[in-house]
Amino acid sequence: MRLLRYSDKELIEIIRTDQDKGLRCIYKYYKEYCVETAKKIFGDDDFLEDAFQEAVFILYQRVLNSEFTLSSSIGTFLVSICKNKILDKRRREKRQVRLSESLSENPEKKDSDNEPKSNQLTPWVENENLHDELASFHDYIFTDEYILNSIINEMSETNPNCYQIFSGTLNQNISTLELVHELGYQSSNSLKTIKSRCLRILKTKFFQRRPYAI
Amino acid sequence: MQSDFILKARSYFLSFDEKEMSKFLSSLDEKTRQIILSIENVFHSNGDLKDAAQDLGLIDELSDLKELQVEYYIGLSDLEKTGEKSNAFRRIYESKSKLFHQIQDMFSNSENFNRVLYRAMQLEVLRKDFNEKYNRIKLEFENRRDYRDVAAYRMRHPKPWSLTVILIILAFLLIATLIVYLTFFS
């Protein structure tokens, strides 16, 4: 299929009306550009493509869920999100290392001191308008909803049992008994026990990932 | 990968049952038992986990211990909400641990957390749907690129038989031109 070159405004309208077509255009126009730009800055990293996918997902959420108007180009916006997602990931990795290397006398206080402040995540801002957009993006990735969602999404690989329980619980058409049967537990009590364990794991990760949490 | 010690510590702390905990403790060797009791003391008394980990030779396990501490406190708070009183909860509460109180504040309103969890799961449904579409389109573009790569490769490296066919066609055309020339112009 031949894809015309649309303006950003048109592209946002296309995403709203025909998501598949919009996605195809975004992928064709921006994937290589974003990944290559990020590669120049961060070097080769398996996460680059994932960061682009996440950036497009965030753009989609913004475009579909609100009266979103973009004052910079979509390309600049996506590249900035990509860069900041990679930074965010590296910062978390670094924090894991730092935690085992240099906690101070009062770990509770020091951790919150070391946590990046939200407005520090702006090294890639190129103009004022983009600053506002990134600030809103940044607010979004630090919403409880987004953090919890990221953890649950990771659980689909690291802890599939918990992931299944959370997914099943969301489905209101399914009763607890049906869920017990579907997930292969012996009784609703054992499901309840596992679910409370899963919730505890989720809360722990949530607490640790939330900015200024610890 | 968590160390053997961390797995033991998790089994101990996260059982939340004093009888079970003491039974588990008695099944351990003396050294492990002492280390676990020292960590328990830090957890219950708002002590410095890093210092303790350093003294106990567990500095490499510090981030796992930190996570265990948070999970333990969350578990105790959840139990407290169900009406179960425990000595551990009381001791930590009285120790005025900032971490413990932060955890209590964050999860004191279960309804709030459940509401956010519900929204996060709804977002997960959207994400799944999006990822499906994205991966389908990614595959589409990759296949197209593979096809283009193959075509470009064939142009650069034509198969020997295709060269022969081209030569035969050229020879045939040459002969035909010669015949036409000899028939009409000689």
Interface residues (C-beta under 8 A of the other chain):
Chain A: Q19 D20 L23 R24 Y27 K28 K31 Q53 V56 F57 Y60 Q61 Q96 L99 S100 L103 S104 E105 N106 P107 E108 K109 D144 E145 Y146 L148 N149 I152 N153 F166 S167 T169 L170 S196 L199 R200 I201 L202 K203 T204 F207 Q208 R210 A213 I214
Chain B: L14 D48 L49 K50 D51 I59 D60 E61 L62 S63 K66 E67 V70 E71 I74 G75 D78 S97 K98 L99 Q102 I103 M106 F107 F113 V116 L117 Y118 R119 A120 M121 Q122 L123 E124 V125 L126 R127 F130 N131 K133 Y134 I137 K138 E140 F141
